[in-house]
Amino acid sequence: MMDSEEQDWEKEVGQFRLTLNGIMKPLRKYGQDVYVDGVSEEIVHLAIQLYYKLSGVDMPFEIRDIHW
């Protein structure tokens, strides 16, 4: 069972992901679905890394290996 802080984190990341997918929705109309899904998740991953960096965690930005 997740504690309240973990639930809040998951909720906020989920809302960020939904908002990002909403912004990118027009790209889906032009056959970019596969790219939107991959790029959206990568942006979420980078946003989490930014949060950690701003919280004082010394780490390089890392882009995961995405296969198009």
N, C-alpha and C positions, 0 to 999 in steps of 0.2 A: 504494500500500500504506500502510495506517495504521500509525503507530508505536504502541508499547505504551501510551502515555498516552492517545492517542485511542481505542484499543480499550477501555481501562478505562472511559473516559468513556461510550462508546456502550453498553457492558455495563451500567453502573450506571443510566443513563437508561432503558435497556430494562427492567431489573428494576423500577425505580420505576413505569414505565408498566404493566407486568404486574400489579404489586401494586395499583395504583390501579384498574385494570380489574376485578380480583378483588373489591375493596371495593364497586365500583359494580354488580357483577353482579346483585344483587336487582332493581335498577331495570329491567333488561332483561326481566324476567318480566312487567312491566306495560306493555310496548310503548314503552319509553323509549330504545330502541336508538340512534336517530339522535341524541338529546340526549346520551346517555352518551358516544358516540364524540367528539362535538365538545367537550363539557365536559372529558373526560379529557385530550385533547390541550392544551386551554387551561390546565389545571392544571399539566401538565408544562412548558409554556412559562413560566408564572408561577414555577414552582419553579426553573427555570434562571435566570430573572431575579433571583430572591432570592439564589441562589448568587453571581451576579456582584456584586450589591450588597453582600453580606457579605464578598466578597473585595476590596472597595474601589473597585469600578467605580461611578462616579457616573452613574446613569441612572434615569429615571423608570420606574415600572411601566407596561407597555403591554399592553393587551388587544387581541388581533387581532379583526378584523371577522368575526364568526361569523354565518352566515345560517341561520336555523332554517327 
